[in-house]
Structures are given as structure tokens and as C-alpha cells.
Amino acid sequence: MIIAVRPGCLLLCCLISIGGRPQSPENNSASVPPVSVSGYVFLDSNHNGIKDDNEQGIKGVAVSDQVNVVITDDKGYYQIRGLAGFGYIFISMPEGYTTVHGYWQKTESVPPGSSGAAKTVSIDFPLLPTVAHTSFSFIQASDTHVSEKTVDRMQKFRDVVDSVKPDFVIITGDLVKDALRVPETEARGLFELFKREIGKMSTSVWCIPGNHENFGIERHLSLVSPKNPLYGRKMYRFYFGPDYYSFNYGGFHFIGLNSLSFEDLYYYGHIDSTQLEWLKRDIAVLPLSTPIVTFQHVPFFSGVLSMSSFEDHGFDRTVEWEKGVLQYRHVVSNAQEVYAILSQHNYPLALAGHHHLQQKLTMEGVQTRFEQTAAVIGPSEEGGFHHPSGVTVYHIVNGVIDEGRFIPLDK
């Protein structure tokens, strides 16, 4: 094993059915009654956002409710019978297209008084053609921790994006300063601030939640009830839609994962069972040769654990009880289970954040590089080392990802 630690269109994407329906994850019960959803993914030739009779459907697009995965037919038509998930439906953005209204939409729930009667919801996804790429670049950023006092960090981040001109940006969680332990009004203000700041980006942004986006779960500090309609993962979804999803670009399949679960008051790194079943279905429709890049907040593996002090109590403790089992809190506790699913495919790169420093982990005989980038919010100190703030830019040429280049935000 080698661990190298290096100091040093708003398409807001933070933006079918194979097998039975898994149970909803703990503390995250589904909120949408069972309905059927159908519609078209189509080429919006006249740019009006409406499927006209003469407009061509797009075949082979994956559509999902975060549980089921279906594929559009020759006419671009899809149908999900027995809607599951958490109130959202999305497409796995296909190669060579961009969206008109975004890659996800909120589903309608069964109206009160309907006695749970089945209802069909129609949702279409109009797309526009773009140039397909065999060579491209993207920036991975993480831990922006946005607040009114730190918007200058976002400007530095945008300056780098404007200089590099990547095809897109990925932000791997901890988007806002703190929704864990503050009241609803404050948490909503932070989410809205982040949304405004990202709206100033000059390219498309894909993001995924971190632990700081789990609204109100430290209830002894936030004084938020678990019955709050935005509690836990629901606030992130309210603002940014699906908290795990996939998209395609330049011949690669990118998968954003929510690597956080929580029990009672505290979070821990974990990919829940519902998400695992979705992941199996998402990649089942891919050729085995398609390269996969995952991105998430809490990493699968990390060298920081060996640099940090071991704390079994308190606010920043290293371990957490997960349903009666003591696990490391700041890495994904079921990483091997997730990797067993993904390793059957071409899986060159797993990206994460959380630890506020750039890390690169490779293992002999393992195809995947496990890499984490530094924090946008600022530099950090860990293990007696100074770790600068920055982002990482990756270049992909003819299906090969380079080693990535770290770009500091502070000169």
C-alpha cells in the first residue's frame, strides 16, 4: 500500500426497474405514496421545453427515482410502476446532451382523500445536443463550508475555475458551514447562500452532501424536532434534489454517492442499503468496459486516521456505534461491500473530501485510486503538518485519467 499525502445553464446537480423494492434507509423513510411515473426523454428541437409530435425521443437513457432504474425505449419513453424513493425522479445525463430544465424533477404525491389510489404522473425531460468529448477536464473541490463570513473563499474558488476552464466542477460535500446543529431559519439561509454562490460559476456544477448538510440531527444543539419536514437528509433534497445520482460525460460514468448515515444525534460514514440496491441497478445497464468515477464526502479509506488522535467520546470522536457495532466514524464503514459491487466494472477513481487535505491512496493489485482533495474553506493542521486550501483538476484523454494537479487557493 502506498499513501501519498500532498500538502500543498446553472446545471446545479447537487445538479430504472430491475429487482424488487428495498426498504428505505434508517431515519430516512420514503415520503411519496406509490404512484406510476411515465414520460419522454426527448430532443427539444424548438427549445420550448414541451414534447411536440415531431420531436425525436432519445433511446437508452436511464431514469430513476433513487430506487428503481428503467431505460427509455426507441421513442424515448419510460415508465416506473410503483414509485419509490424520496419524491424525486432524475435521468442519468446521457453523453452528448445537456438539459433544458435540469436533470431532476420533483414528483407529485397522491392528493389527500384519494385513499392511496394509484395515480399516474407525467414527467418529461427535454434535452439539447452538445458536442461529445473524448478529452476533457474537471475540477474536484470539497468542504466549501459557506457562510456570510467566508464568501471570499468562494470567490477564490471561482477565480481558479475561470482560469482553468474545466468542462464541469464536482463538489464533494460540506457545502455549508453548519446545518447539523442550528435552527431551521439559519440552516435554510446557509443553503440559499450556497445556491447563490454556485449560481455565479461559469460552468456546470455537480455536488453531493456532506455531514454538515444533515439538518438538525444534533438536536441537543439545534433544538429541531425529527418530525420537521426538512430534518436530516431532506433539507439537502429540498434545495438540490437527489442526494445520490449518476451522469455520463466523455465516455465515463460518474456516480455521486451520499456517504453519510446517522443514528440518534451523530453521523457516521456509511452507504445505506437502499442506495446500495440503487447502485447495483445503476451500473447494471452499463457495459463492463465503461470507466466509472465515484465521488462522495466521507471517503472509503483514509490515511488521516493514522495522523489523528483516537477519541472515543465527545464532539469529534473517531468512532461511532452503528446499530450496536463500533465502527470508525470518518470513513465508510461498509466500504468493502460497496467496492465489491463496483470492482466488477472498470473503476479507476474514487473521489472524496471531508478530511481537509489532499490524499492519494493506491494499493498493489487494486484497480481503483482512492483520492481526496483539500478544503476550499481554508488550510488545516493535522498530524503536525500544514495542509493548504485548494482544489484538484483532472484531465482525461482517450479514456485515461491523469494523476490530478493540486491548485492552491492561497498564493
Secondary structure, DSSP 8 states (H G I E B T S, - for coil): -EEEEE-----B------S------TT----S---EEEEEEEE-TTSSSS--TTS-B-TT-EEESSS-EEE--TTSEEEESS--TTSEEEE-B-TTEEESS-SEEE-----TTSTT---EEE--EEEEE----SEEEEEEE----B-GGGHHHHHHHHHHHHHH--SEEEEES--BS-SSSS-HHHHHHHHHHHHHHHTT-SSEEEEE--GGGSBT-SHHHH---TTSTTTBTHHHHHHHS-SSEEEEETTEEEEE---EEEETTEEEE---HHHHHHHHHHHHTS-TTSEEEEE-SS-SS-SGGGTS---SSSTT-SEEEETTEEEESSS-TTHHHHHHHHTTSEEEEEEE-SSSSEEEEE-TT---EEEE---SS--EEETTEEE--EEEEEEEETTEE---EEEES--
